């Protein structure tokens, strides 16, 4: 049914036009001139009976807003004859275009939106509550249309956030892909079930009972605090359902801001123990599973498995080639685990000399050996107490140390080097390797009993060349982050260049891909990266010689490529842009160029 709805691209464009702000805003709103006095403003507020008004200059360009509260404060200070300029608020509002989509705007943390045209002149206003109520009303309106389910699916999947809709009994009737990926529950498994059986700590079943909306509520899902909106759906004065919206980006931005603050504090700290301070704040920079980039089935399956094992204290072995992101998955599991309040300690077993690895892991007592630190030193297991110890490159651990590690895992206690005191261990163990441990067991290079002790749950991360559908998303994300890092204009790739990225055999996996992108961002001045800009070894690769378009059965034509990927994505332009490694705005321009 969805394919029937989106078969014609012009119909999709018409639907998105309906979501433009100009169709939702208050047209020709009341306003105040910046040269008015406070006394005149009070008279205007009284005449229009409003709580706020936009303030414009003589060219009708917005310069701020005026609220009843700020007017009252000025009146109390007996400044009624003063000009408005000192009372105009510069905060709490944002200036937006009349062509912006309401689905993109409601995430911004502003209460008031001043809408302007292409000449930057005020043409309308809308508030945050009006946007949220409008989205609810819009879904109710399309509920009356033919092909309701298909259209609702499309609207929900345009949004970046997780969106769920329940009926008056609290049964899930709509559930978008973003929500499905985040909580690790297939859409088909969620539909038809009670919302409490699918989404933890939800309150949507109460929303349909009380009819009370909740905006900006905090809900913990898989141990993570998320911002959610719960909006009841009314029909003929009766609540017939509710919409739940899960806000990802708002919380991520808060984490990023907090991260920058902590980094600034660390740079300013001249204390000799700054390394310890960094370790104490390492948790702030942890990567969560929902931040892992990838749209392939294998990536979704791995993230789903990781979320399941994270809730337990089971030992996990992560395997995969170098550069596939084993450490990132370990970090994500820690963040969702019962040990998340403790430290995440990363140990590279291959980087520590054999004669030092025991003291590094278990610590040592004062006088244990020549040069031992006075008072002794804590080992990694002590630092990871009540947290997670990530043993990276476990296959490089010496056999003698493997024996001691096995004993620790079985006894849940250890002794420092040179000591006799027993230390209890309450630490989650995650190991990782890029080697075939079973082959090492057969060769006598790895203990078989330790292998089984570590390999309770194995998470295999396939190499990048086996999940090529993840590559456009990775390229798009890292291209944007590198441009931001080096403060250069955002760049995009041609379809031929993306073809080379997709079909190049990435021996170094994601790590190598990041290095290539960073090199291109630094060295290429053009805003568009073509095939000729890529390293020669990528252009001449045997894998790249089979062009992406011909490999997929497409002709060597950008228009046909876009049309084909649109069809593959069921008309979802966000998904299409992600697959092609370009921004949605760029895709819209190309669709307009080719009359798609």
N, C-alpha and C positions, 0 to 999 in steps of 0.2 A: 504493500500500500504506500509506503514511504517513497518508493521509486516513482509511483504514479504522480505523487504530489510535486516532486522536484524534477520531473522529467524535463521541463522547460526552464532554462536558466533565467529567462526574463521574469517568470513568475516568482522565482526565489528572490530576485532583486526587488520586486514590488513588495514582497512581504517584509524585507528588511527595511525598505523605505518607511513602512508604517511604524517601525520602531525608532525612527529619527525623532529627536527631541522637539522639533518644530510641530509635530502632531500632538504633543503632550503638554506643552508649556502654556502659560497664561499669555495670550497674545495682546500686544499693545498695553502693557502693564502701567499702573500708576507709578509715578516716580517723583523725585525731588531734584532740583537743580543745586549744584554745589555752592552757588552764590546766594542761596536763600539764607535767611536768618533762622535761628532756633525757634523764634516765635512763629515765623511763617510755617516752619516744619510742623510745629504742634498743631497749628490750624489745619494743615493738610491731613495729618494723622487722624484728627478728630472727624474731618469731613469724610474720609474714606473708611474709617473704622478698621484700621489694619494694625498689625504688630511690627511690621518692618516694611521698608521701601528701598528700592535701589536709588543710588545717587548718581547723576550723570553730569557731564560738562555741557557746554553750549553746543558741542557737536554730537550730542546724544551718545557719547561713549561712556561706559560705566567707570566710575572711580571708586566705588565702595558701596556700603549699605548703611542704613540708619535704622536702629531698633528703638522700640518704645523705651527700653531700659536706658539706653544712652541718652535719649531725650530727657527722661526723668532726672537722671543724674545732673545734666546741664541745668535743668530748671531749678533743682535744689541748690545749685551753686550760683543761682541768680545771673545766669548768662544768656537770658532769652533773647537779647538783642545782638549777641555775637553771631558771627557767620558759622555755618555748619562744619567747616573744615576740621575743627578740633574735635567734633563729635562723631565724625564719620568713622565707622569701623573698617579696618583693613583685614580683619580676620573672619573666619567662619563662613566664607563664601568662596566660590570659584567661578571664573568666567569661562563659559563653554560655547561651542558652536551649535547652531540650530540643526546641523546635520549629524551631530553625535548621536550614538545609540544609547537608549536608556539602560540597556543591558551592560554597557561599559561604565556608565556614570554612577550607578548606585553604590559602587565600591568605595568611592572617594569619601573621606571623612569630613564632609561639609554639610551644613544644614540648608544653605541657600545657594542657588545656581542662577547666575545672570547670563542670559542667552543672547548672543550677538550674531549678526550676519557677517558676510564676507568683508564688509566695510568696518567691522568692529563696532557697529552701532547696536544699542540695546533694542531687541525686538521681542523679548519675553522673559518670564521668570518662572521658576519652579522650585519647590522645596524637596528635601530628601524624603520626607514622609509622603509627599504627593507622588514621587517616583515609585516608591515601594507599593503604595496603594494602586498606582496605575498598572504596574506589572501584574498585580493580583487581578485587577479588572480585565486586563488584556487577555489573560489566560481564561477567564470566565467567558469573555466574548467569543474567543475562538472555539470554546467548548460547544458553541451552538452551530458551528460550521460543519459542513460535510468533511469527512476524513479527519475528524477531530484528533484521534490518537496520533496520526501521522504528523499533522502540523504541530501538535504539542511536543512530540519527540524532537522535531527539528528546532523549535524555539528553545527547548531546554538544552539541546546540545550546542547551540550557538554560544550559550553562556559559559564562562570559564568555571564557575563555581559548581559544586555539587548541588543538585536540585532534586527534591523528592516531593511527590504530591500524594496525599492520602484522602480517602473518602471519609464520610461522617462516622464510620466505624473504626477508623484508624488503620484501614487496610491500604497498603501501597498500590497506587494505580499508575503512577509514573515515576521513573527513576532514571536519571541520566548517566551517561558513561563516566563522567568525572567522579560522581559519587561512588559508582561501582568500582573504579580503579582504586580510589582512596581507601575504602574499607575492605576491599578484597572479596566482595560478594558479587557474583554474576547478576546482571540485570534480570535474567529469566528466573533466577532463584529468589530475587527480592519481590518481584511483582506478585500480588495476591496474598502476601504474608502481612501479619500485623507489624506495624512499624517498630514496636518494642522488640520484636524477635530479630530485627535486621540491624537497627541503628542503636548503639548503646547510649544510655543516658538521654534519650530523646524525650521531648515533652509535647510532640505534635499530637499525640492522642488526647492530651488535655486541652490543646488549642481548639480542637474541633468540639470539645465539650463546653468550654467557657466562651469561645468566640473572641478571646482577648489576644491581640497580636503581641508578639515579643520581637523587638528589634535590638540587635547588638548584644544578644545574650551570649554568655560563655558556656560552651558545652565541651566536656572532655570526651574525645573519641580516640580510642587506642592510646590513652595516656597523654594526648596532646590537647592543649586548650585551643578551641576553635571559636570563631565568632559566627553566630547563626542568627537568621531571621526566621520567625515562624508567623505566617500570615493566614488568618482564616479566610475561607472562600464563602461568600454569602450569596444566596439565591432566594428571592421572595421572602426576605426577612428571616431566613433560616441558614445556619451554617451547614454546608454540604461537603466540606472538606477543608484541607489546609495545605499550604505550600511551605516547605522548609528549604532554606537556602544556606548553604555552607560556604563561608567566605575563607578562601585559602590565602589570597594575596595580601590581605590586610595584616594577618598575623605574621606572614613571612617578612613583610616590610618592617614590622616592629622588631623582629629578631635581628634584621640587618642593621637597623638603627642602634639597637642595643650592642650589637657586635662592634660597630664603629666606635661607640663610646668606650667600650672596654679596650679596644685597640689603642685609642688615644690615651687612655689612662696608663696602659702598659708602656707606651712610648715615653710618657712623662715620668715614669717611675725610675729613679736612679738608684734605688736600693740594690744592694749587692745580691739580694735574693730574688731578683726579677724573674729568674727562670722558674722558681717555685710558684710565683704569682701567675705566670703563664700557664703552668700546669693546672693550677686551681681554677683558672677561667677557661680551660680548654673545652669544657662541656658546652659553653655558650656557642662555640663554633661548630658543633656537631651537625652532621648532615642527617636529615630524616628521610625515611623511605619515600615519602611523597615528593621529595625534591629530586629523586633520581629520574633522569630523563630517559624516555624510551616509550615507543608505542607498539613495539612488537609483542606478539603473543608470549614469547619466551620471557621477556622482561616483566610483563604483567604476571605471569605464573611465578616467577622467582620472587617478586615483591609480595605476592599473596602468601607464598610459603614462608617467607621471612617474617611476615606479620604474625602468622600462626605460631611459629617457634619462639618468637620474641616474648610471648606472654608466659612462657615457661622458663625453667632454669636449665633446660636441656643443653648439653654441649653440642656446638655446631662446628662443622668443618666446611669451609668455603673453598671451592676449587675453581681454577680457571687460569688462563694464560696471564702473563704479566701485563698490567695496564688495563684489565677489564673492570676494575672497580671493586675488588674484594674488600678493601678497607672501608669503602663507602657503605657497603651493605652491612659490614660489621658495626659501623657507627649507627646505622639506622636501626638495627636489631637492639642495640644497647638502649637507644632512646625510647623504645617502646617496651622495654623489659622491666621486671620488678626491681632491677638493679640500676635504673636510670638516675636515681638520686645520688649514686656513688660516682666515682671517677671512671673514665674510659682510658685505660693505659695501653698504649700501642708498643709492642716489642718486636723488632725485626730480628728474628733469630739468626739470620744470615749475616748480620752486620756486627755482631758481637764476637770478639775473639773467643776461642774455645776455653781458654784458661780463665776467662772473666764471666762467662755466661751464668755460672752457678751463683756467684756473688751478686750479679745484676738481678737475677730473678728472686733469690731468697734473702739477699742482704748479708751483712756480716757484722760480727761483734767487734768491739774495740780490741786491738791486739791480735786479731785473727791471722794477720800476716804483716810482713814488713810494709810500712806505708799505709796501713789501715787507718782510716779516719777516726779521730778521737770521738768516743761515744758510739762508734759503729755507724751503720748506715742501713736504712730501710731498703728492702728489695721491691721489685715490681709487684709481687703478690700482696705485700703489705699496703702499698700505695693504692692497689685496686680493691682493697677490702670493701665489701658491700657494693662493689661496682663490677666492671667488666675488664678482663685481661685479654687483649687481642694478641695472639701469638702468630705473627705474620711469618711467612716462609718457614713453617714448622718442619719442612723436609730438610732444612739445613741444620737442624739441631743435632749435636753430637750424640752418639749412642749412650755414652755414660750419663749424659744429662737427660736423655729420654727415660732411663730407668728411674731417676729421681723424680721426674715429672709424673710418671705413672704412679709412683708411691704416694705423691701428694694428692693426686686425683682420687685415689682409693681411700686414703686415710683422712683427707680433708685437714691436714696439718703438716707443718714443716719446721725445720730448725734453720737459723741463720748459720752461715759459714763461721766455724769457730765457736759456736754456742751450743747449749744444751736445752735451752728453753723451747717449749713447744708453742707454736703460733697456730691458732685455729684459722681456717680459711673459709670465708663466705664470699666467694668470687665466681662470677660466671666466666667460663672459658669459651672463647671463640678462636679457632685456629684457621689458618689459611695457607694454601700452597699452590704453586704453579707446576708442581711435579706430580708424577703418578706414584702415590704412596704405596699402592698395592704392588707395583713393580719393584719398588724399593724394599718392601717386605720380602718378596721372593728372592731378591739379591742379597738379603741380610743387612741392608743399610738402614732399615727402620723396624722398630719392634712391632711385632704383630699384635701383641696385647695392647700396646699404646694406640695403635691404629684403630682397633675396635673401640677403645675407650673414648677416642676423639670423634670417631665417625658415627656418632649416634644419629645425627641428621646431617646429611650432606646437601649443600646447595651448590650446584654446578652453574657457573656463569659462562655461557658460550662466548666464543670470540666474536669480535665485531663483524667479521666477514660472514658470520652465520646469522646475523640479525641486521641485515642491511636496511630494513625499514626504520631502524632507530637512527640511522646516520643523518638524514635531513634534520631531524629534531635536534640532534647533538650539534650539528654544524650551525644551525640557526641560533641556538642558545649561546654557544661559546663565541660565535662571531660577535654577538651583541655584547657579551660580558668583556671580551677583549677590547672592543672599540671603546667601551666605557672605561676600562682600565687605563688605556693609553690616551683617552680624551680625544678621539678622532671621530668624524662622522660615521654613522652606521653604514656598513657595507653589505652588499648582497651578491649572490652568485648567479651566473647564467645557468641555464639548464644543462649545457655541455660540461661546465665545471662541476655541477652537482653530480652529473653522471660519473665523472672521474672519481669523485669522493665515494660514491656508492660502490663502484666496481674495483676500486683499488684494494689490494689484499693488505689490510692493516696488521702488520706483524706486531707492532707495539700497541695495537688496539686503541682505546680511547685516549691513552696518554700520548700516543703518536699523533692522533688526530688533533688534539689540543695544541701540540707543538707546531703542526703545520698551519693551523689557523692563526696562531700568535705570530708566526713568521709573516704570513700574508698581511695581517693587519698592520704590522710595523713597516713592512717594505713597500707595499702597494699603495700609491697615492689615490688611485681611482676609487670611486664609490662602488663600482661594479667589478667584481673579480671574474675574469674569463678563464677559459681553459689554458690560454697562453701564459697566464700569471702563475699557474701551478708549477711545482717542482718538476723537472724533466722526468724523474723516475715515476711520477704519477701519470704523466701524459703518455709515456711509452710503455706503461705496464700492459702485459698481455691481457690482464683482466679488463682494463679500460678499453682495449681495442674492440671489445664487443659493446658497442654503444648502448647506453641506458635505454634509449628509445627503441632501438631495434630489438634489444633483449626483451623488452616488455611487449613487443608487438606494436609499438607506436611508430608513426612516421617521424622523420627528423624535422618536426615543425612544432614551434612552441604553442601555437593555438591548439593543435590536436593533442599535445601533451597535457595542457591544462584541462581540456575537455575530458580527456580520458581519466585523469586523476580525480576530477570532479565526480565523474560517474562512479569510480571506485569508492569514493568517500560519500556516496549517496547525496551529493550536492552540498555537503558540509564544507564551507569555505575555510573555516578555521583549521579543519583537519587537512584540507588540500594545501593550504599555505604551509602548514607544518611539514607535510611530506615533501614539498618542493623546496623547503629551506628558505622561505621568504616571508616577509611580514604580510599580514592580511591586507594592509593598505596597498602594498605593491601588487598583490593578487587582484584586488578590485580594479586597479588601473589597467592591468593587462586584460582583464575580462571586458572592461569598457573598450579598450583598444581593439579587441577582436570581436566585439559585439556578442559576447557570450551571455 
